[in-house]
Amino acid sequence: MMEPRRIILPALFFLLLLVWSVPTVAQPLDSLSYGWGTIYYGPDEQKLAKSSAEKIALSLERIHHLLGLEVKEPFPVVIAPSKEVYKKYAGNLPEWSAGATTYPLGRIVLKSPSLGRSSIWDYDATLQHEVAHVIIGQHINPNRLPRWLNEGLAMSVADQHTMRDMYTLAQAALRDNLIPLDQIEQMLSFHSQRALLAYIQSHDAVRFIQQEFPKNTLARVFDFMQENPELSWSRSFEKIAGVSQFYFEWHWQKKVKQSYNWLTVLSSDTLFWLIFPVLAILAYLAIRWRNRKKMKRWQQEEEERDSKSDWDFEYLPDEDDKWRGDIH
């Protein structure tokens, strides 16, 4: 018979291995409910959840203005307090991702700014971006829309466009490195810099439609797609806009290459508004420096006048003094 000690020690060792191998149970998320849906958040992030609700309300207004779409059914938003929670709800996504919308649930999953990966401004923009995906997805199956259109619309809603984006697009155009719009379907397999270019191109292509085509063209295309669920985006766009997807992309690329060459960029109004604030600040500093220098000079002159007061002047006799004989 085996000794009890020889049985107990291996059993304890096996039990410890079993405990260590069991993943830690994440702390339950708190929640806040609104008319549009529910926000789930980690400990000590209620303030972030409430501010997120305000941003969502703003996004819903923009989506209605841009596409005429409204919330059809409530949707959940998960603010992940850890990478584990993010992966649990969002799945396996590239490391550069900051948020995602999962279908068919239409659930938004975001990395909390507390993870240190993004600023609160980046977080707000990502949130509004994903809200656009959810609302569009509630009206039209995302599989019927090209990814560039879906991402470009979401960026428009979130107002995700910077001066740096303009130069990134300019550089790609000058080097003839623009990504064909149909290849943006593979965005999730791109490295971070190519993915960034794909997002920028998507936004610019949507803006091209808004500027070059009649007002509400996109809203009319979406209405047509909802009325004709068997038709694709390209067929619907051609029906409403009167041009093919190929013709649209050719003209968009031509416009990009014409607009984003260095001579045009250097003479553009956009660059002027970039430089103007810098010039204004420099002018303000120059005026302040000049005024400070002038005040210093005035102060020195004042001190010099004070040093030559009436009690210290040099007495010079006048003619009356000489006449009276006071001065010899």
Stockholm file with secondary structure:
# STOCKHOLM 1.0

chainA/1-328         MMEPRRIILPALFFLLLLVWSVPTVAQPLDSLSYGWGTIYYGPDEQKLAKSSAEKIALSLERIHHLLGLEVKEPFPVVIAPSKEVYKKYAGNLPEWSAGATTYPLGRIVLKSPSLGRSSIWDYDATLQHEVAHVIIGQHINPNRLPRWLNEGLAMSVADQHTMRDMYTLAQAALRDNLIPLDQIEQMLSFHSQRALLAYIQSHDAVRFIQQEFPKNTLARVFDFMQENPELSWSRSFEKIAGVSQFYFEWHWQKKVKQSYNWLTVLSSDTLFWLIFPVLAILAYLAIRWRNRKKMKRWQQEEEERDSKSDWDFEYLPDEDDKWRGDIH
#=GR chainA/1-328 SS CCCHHHHHHHHHHHHHHHHHHSCCCCCCCEEEECSSEEEEECTTCHHHHHHHHHHHHHHHHHHHHHHCCCCCSCEEEEEESSHHHHHHHHCSCCTTCCEEEETTTTEEEEECGGGSSSCHHHHHHHHHHHHHHHHHHHHSCGGGSCHHHHHHHHHHHHTCCCHHHHHHHHHHHHTTCCCCGGGGGGGGGSCHHHHHHHHHHHHHHHHHHHHHSCTTHHHHHHHHHHHCTTSCHHHHHHHHHSSCHHHHHHHHHHHHHHHTSHHHHHTSHHHHHHHHHHHHHHHHHHHHHHHHHHHHHHHHHHHHHHHSCGGGCCCCCCHHHHHTTCCC
#=GC SS_cons         CCCHHHHHHHHHHHHHHHHHHSCCCCCCCEEEECSSEEEEECTTCHHHHHHHHHHHHHHHHHHHHHHCCCCCSCEEEEEESSHHHHHHHHCSCCTTCCEEEETTTTEEEEECGGGSSSCHHHHHHHHHHHHHHHHHHHHSCGGGSCHHHHHHHHHHHHTCCCHHHHHHHHHHHHTTCCCCGGGGGGGGGSCHHHHHHHHHHHHHHHHHHHHHSCTTHHHHHHHHHHHCTTSCHHHHHHHHHSSCHHHHHHHHHHHHHHHTSHHHHHTSHHHHHHHHHHHHHHHHHHHHHHHHHHHHHHHHHHHHHHHSCGGGCCCCCCHHHHHTTCCC
//
